[in-house]
Amino acid sequence: MQPSLTLCRTQEARQRAIATAASLDNVRAIADAAAQAWAKEALDAERRENRKFRAVETDQVRALNPGLPDLDRLLSENPDRFPADEDDGGVSLGF
């Protein structure tokens, strides 16, 4: 299971509150370390959620505009050639 950004930020804030309220050095150190770990996990969760959002957004744009060229093909190093999974009948368009 991958934690959400909201869960990570909530846990980070909780651990920071524990560290602030702690009177013992070892409790404070452990809570600070846990807060840093949750902060790192929050960055990963944010990247995951952004990727998922962009994928959904791209699918929606493609659904609304079926005439748009394939973005993967436009960004290809060899845009003049068919992708490997496309059936070109054995013909290469390379020059």
C-alpha positions as CSV (number, residue, x, y, z in Angstrom):
1,M,0.0,0.0,0.0
2,Q,1.3,3.4,-0.9
3,P,0.3,6.2,1.5
4,S,-1.4,9.3,0.2
5,L,0.1,12.8,0.3
6,T,-2.5,13.8,2.9
7,L,-1.6,10.9,5.2
8,C,2.1,11.6,4.9
9,R,1.7,15.3,5.7
10,T,-0.6,14.5,8.6
11,Q,1.9,12.0,10.1
12,E,4.7,14.4,9.6
13,A,2.9,17.2,11.4
14,R,2.0,14.7,14.2
15,Q,5.6,13.7,14.7
16,R,6.8,17.3,14.7
17,A,4.2,18.1,17.4
18,I,5.5,15.1,19.4
19,A,9.1,16.3,19.0
20,T,8.1,19.8,20.1
21,A,6.2,18.6,23.2
22,A,8.8,16.0,24.2
23,S,10.9,16.6,27.3
24,L,13.3,13.7,26.7
25,D,16.0,14.1,24.2
26,N,15.7,10.5,22.8
27,V,11.9,11.0,22.3
28,R,12.6,14.2,20.5
29,A,15.3,12.7,18.3
30,I,13.1,9.7,17.3
31,A,10.1,12.0,16.6
32,D,12.3,14.3,14.4
33,A,13.6,11.3,12.5
34,A,10.1,10.0,12.0
35,A,9.0,13.5,10.8
36,Q,11.8,13.6,8.3
37,A,10.9,10.1,7.0
38,W,7.3,11.1,6.6
39,A,8.4,14.3,4.8
40,K,10.4,12.2,2.3
41,E,7.5,9.8,1.8
42,A,5.3,12.8,1.2
43,L,7.5,13.9,-1.7
44,D,7.3,10.5,-3.2
45,A,3.5,10.5,-2.8
46,E,3.2,13.9,-4.4
47,R,5.2,12.7,-7.4
48,R,3.0,9.6,-7.7
49,E,-0.2,11.6,-7.4
50,N,1.0,14.2,-10.0
51,R,1.9,11.4,-12.4
52,K,-1.5,9.8,-11.9
53,F,-3.2,13.2,-12.4
54,R,-1.2,13.9,-15.6
55,A,-2.1,10.5,-17.0
56,V,-5.8,11.0,-16.4
57,E,-5.6,14.5,-17.8
58,T,-3.8,13.2,-21.0
59,D,-6.4,10.5,-21.4
60,Q,-9.2,13.1,-21.2
61,V,-7.5,15.4,-23.7
62,R,-7.1,12.5,-26.1
63,A,-10.7,11.4,-25.7
64,L,-11.9,14.9,-26.4
65,N,-9.6,15.5,-29.4
66,P,-9.1,12.2,-31.2
67,G,-7.4,13.9,-34.2
68,L,-4.4,14.9,-32.1
69,P,-1.1,13.2,-33.0
70,D,0.3,10.7,-30.5
71,L,2.5,12.6,-28.0
72,D,4.8,9.7,-27.6
73,R,5.5,9.7,-31.3
74,L,6.1,13.4,-31.4
75,L,8.7,13.0,-28.6
76,S,10.4,10.0,-30.3
77,E,14.0,10.1,-31.3
78,N,12.9,8.7,-34.6
79,P,9.5,10.3,-35.4
80,D,9.8,9.3,-39.1
81,R,9.6,5.6,-38.2
82,F,6.7,3.5,-37.0
83,P,6.7,2.4,-33.4
84,A,7.7,-1.2,-32.9
85,D,4.3,-2.3,-31.9
86,E,2.5,-0.7,-34.9
87,D,1.8,-2.9,-37.9
88,D,3.5,-1.3,-40.8
89,G,3.4,-4.4,-43.1
90,G,7.2,-4.7,-42.9
91,V,7.8,-1.4,-44.6
92,S,10.1,1.2,-43.1
93,L,9.5,4.9,-43.8
94,G,13.1,5.7,-42.9
95,F,15.2,7.8,-45.3
